[in-house]
């Protein structure tokens, strides 16, 4: 439970306090003198690695973007997993500016990152025999004269290019670099957690997260863990036909499809940057990660959704 409380503290911290740099600082402190290695890739390291997707989204903030890489490797390893978490510590929408009412809760747009941190913390305190890489791109999506713009073309670390149709679809852009990085670690499976789309909340409400995967075994284990913890998942369509909406005339892919099936096209975008030989699941937690009225302990505070789910999964994977 301590890992979950730590996760909740992160997602409920105001964005004026929890910048990308402060998030990295707290992660380092949490895992100091443990068997979890923490590497923080700063602005210069991101430039050297050509992670232009992360750099572009973070270009409008005085707080520079970074990427936090965690590595937990116990003495006994039964499985190798990569967890990727969206770490937008505040999201104004960028030049595609959100309405004010939609900005108020955007301190929690790093809930996916917090879930990854909490899951790795739970694994190491319980000494679970799963090697885990945690990959967390951390940025603020704000506005200044350097901000990335609709119409830009961004070349990612993978070499694949993105046509930016909307700067408020920024989470998928930073995850492009993170998923490519995770794929290079050659895990047996990759799972990402992200407050990715309002469309998923429209589809499923606030109680369930959307699950997108083509892996039958990974799907069954995630659904089982969700039922056991009551951190519920619902399998969403993941057909390749939805990816047709993301074809671009001037880049390899664009970051937004039509208004229909937005959660699905967002998931197809992410899949484009994952090694096809690796089992992959995307979990859209935009609904259940934010405060809601379904249970008493969720009413006033963002929830830390996904930590208990992952703890159960790590015990049976």
N, C-alpha and C positions, 0 to 999 in steps of 0.2 A: 504493500500500500504506500510505502514511503516514496517509491518511484512514481506512482500516480500523483501523489501530492506535489512532488517536484514539478511534474508536467503541468499540473493545474496552475501552480504558481507562475510558471512561464507564460501560459496563454492568457492569464488574467492581468499581467503586468502592463501598465500603460506604455504605449509606443514611445512616448517621450523619454522613458527610462530604458526600455528594452530595444536598443538599436542592434544592428548586426554585431557590432563590436562588443556590446554588453552581453549578448547571447553567447558569443564565443568565450567571453570571460567566465560566465557562469558554468558553461560546460567544462572548461578547463578545471575550475575549482571543484566541480562535482566529481570528476574522475581522477583527481590528483592522488597519487600513490595507490592507484588501482591497476588492474590488468587490462584496462581500456586505454589504448593510445589515442591521443587527440592531436590532429594536425590541422592547423588553420591556414588555409591558402588565402593570403591577403591580395590586395589589388594587383601588386606586381606579379605575384605567382599566377593569378588568373590571366593576366596579359600574356605571360610566358607560355601558359598552357592553351592559349587562343580560345579561352572561354568567353567569346564575345556575346553569347546569349545572356549570361549573367551580368557581364559588364554593361550591356546595353540597357537592360531593365534598371540597373542601379545608377545609371549615369546622371539622373536628375537630382540626386540626394547629396548633401554634404557628407553624410555618413557612407563611406565607400563600401561597395559590396565585397563579400568574402564567401568562402566555402569551408565548412567544417567537415572534416573527415574523421570518423570514429572507427576504431578497429578493436573488437573484442575477440580474443582467441584463447579459449580455455585449454587446459592440458589435454583433455580428451575432446575430440571433434567428431561428431556424427553427421554434420550437415554444414554446408557453407551457404550463407544467405547475405544478400545486400538489401538494406532498407534505405529508401530515399524519401526525404521529407521536404515539402515546400516551406521555405523559410522567409516569406515576405513579412517582415516585422511591422510594416505599415503599408497600406495600399490606398493611395488616393485615386487610382485609376490612370495616373499619368496624364498625358495630354488628352486622352479619351476620358475626361474627368467624371468621376462618380457624382451623383447628387449627394448633398450633405448628409441626408438621413442614412445613406448607404455607406458612408465613411465611418460612422460612429463606432462600429464594432470591428473595424479593420486592424486593430491591434492583434486580433486572433487569426489573422491570415497566415500566421506561422504555426498554426496548430499541427500541421503535418510534421514539421520539424520537431516540435515538442514531443509528439508521439514516438518518433524514432529515438529520441534521446531517452525517454522514459522506458521504452522497450529494452534498449540496450542496458540501461541501469538495472532493470529487473532481471535480465539474463545474467548479468555479472554478480549481483548479490545472491542469486539462487544457484550460481555456478552451473548453469545449463550448458550442455555439451554441443553448442551450436556456435560456429565461427560467424561473426556478423560484421559486415562493413556498414557503417551509417554515413550517408552522404547528404549534406544539408547545404544547399545554396541559400545564402542569407542576404537579403537586399531590402531597401526601401524603394517603393515605386512612387516617386515624387516628381516635381516639376521645376526645372530651371532652364536656362538657355542651352544646356547640354543634353536635355532630355531626348530620348529616342522618340521617333515620330511615326504615325500611321503612314504607310508607304515606304518605310525603310526596308532594306534587305539586310538581314543579319546572318553572317556566316558563323556557324557553331563550331565547337571543338572537333566535331566529327567530320567537318568539311561540308556537311549539308547546310543549305541556306533556307532561311525563313523569310517570307514576305509578311511584314507586320501590317495587319488589317485593323487592329485595335490594340492600343497600349494597355487596356484594362484586362486583356487576356494574357497577362504577364507571367502567371505562375507556370503555365505550360512552357513558356520560353526558357525560363531559368532551369526548369526540370530537364529540358533537352540536353544541356551540358552535363547535368548531374547524372542522368540515366546512361549517357554514353560513358562517363567516368566509371560508373558502377559496373557496366558491362565488361569493361576492361579487367576488372578484378576476377572475372570468370567464376561467379557464384553459380550454385545450382538453381537458384531462383532469385528474382528481384521483385520486391513489393514496394510500391510508393504510396504515400499518404499525402493527400492535398485537399485543402479547401478550394476546390478547383472551379466549380460552376454553380451559379444560382439555378441553372437548369436542372441539376440533380435534386435540389430541394423542391422545385416545382413537381418533379416526377415522384419523389418518395417522401416528401415531408421532412420533418426534423428528427424522426425517431431512427431512421435507417440510413446507412451509408450505401452508396452504389459500388458494386463490385464488377469490375471489367477484367475478364481473363479468358484465354483459350485453353488453359491448362486444367484438365479435369481433376487431377489429383490435388492441385493447389486450391482450386475452387472448393472441393469437398472439405478440405481441412480448415479453410477460412470460414466457411459457413458453419461448420461444427463448432469452432471456437467462438463464433459469434452467438450461436444459440446458447452455449454453456455460460457465457458471461453476460448475456443480454445486451451486448454491444452488436446490434444486429446488422447484417449485410443482406443486400438483395442483388441477385445476379441481374445485370443489365445486358442488353444486346451488345455484341462486339463484332458484328459482321463487317467484312472488308468493304462492302458497298458504301458504308458510311464514310470511308476515307476518300471517296470520290469528291466529296465537298471541299476537300482541302487541297485540291490540285491548283497550282499556281502557274501563270503564264511566264513569270519572271524569276521564280525561285523553285527550289525543290518541293516546298510545302508552304502553305499559308497558315496563320495561327488562328483563323476563325472560319467557320463554315456559315451556313444559313442559320436562321433563328430556330430551325426545327432540329430536335435531337442534339442539342448543344453539349450535353454531358457526354454523349457517345462520341461525337466528333473530337471533343477535347481528349478523350481517352485514345482515340485513333492517332491523334497527333503525337502523344507521348510514345505510343508503341513504335512509331517511325524511328525513334532514337535508341531502341533497345535491340541488342543482339538477338536475332530470331532463334538462335539455338538455346536460349535461356528461358526457362519457365518464368512468366511475367504476370503480375496482377497489379492493377491500379485500383485504389480505393479512394473514392470521392467522399470526403467527410464534411462537406460544406454545411450539411444540415445538423447532424448530431454533435458536432464539435463545439458549436456555439450555444450559449444559454437558451433554454427553452422550458416549456411547462410540463414535460412528460413525466418527470420524477421530481420529488422535492429537492434533492440535492443539486439538481441542474438549474433551478429556476433563476437564480441571480448570477451565476458564475459560468464561465466557459468550462467545458467538461473534462478535457483530457481524454476524449474518446480515442480508443484504439490501443491503449497501453495494456489493459486487462485482456483484450482480444489477442494481442500479440504474445503476451505471456503464455496464454493457453496454447496458442499455435506452436510456440517454441518448445513446449513440452512434448508435443506429439509429432513434430515435423520429421 
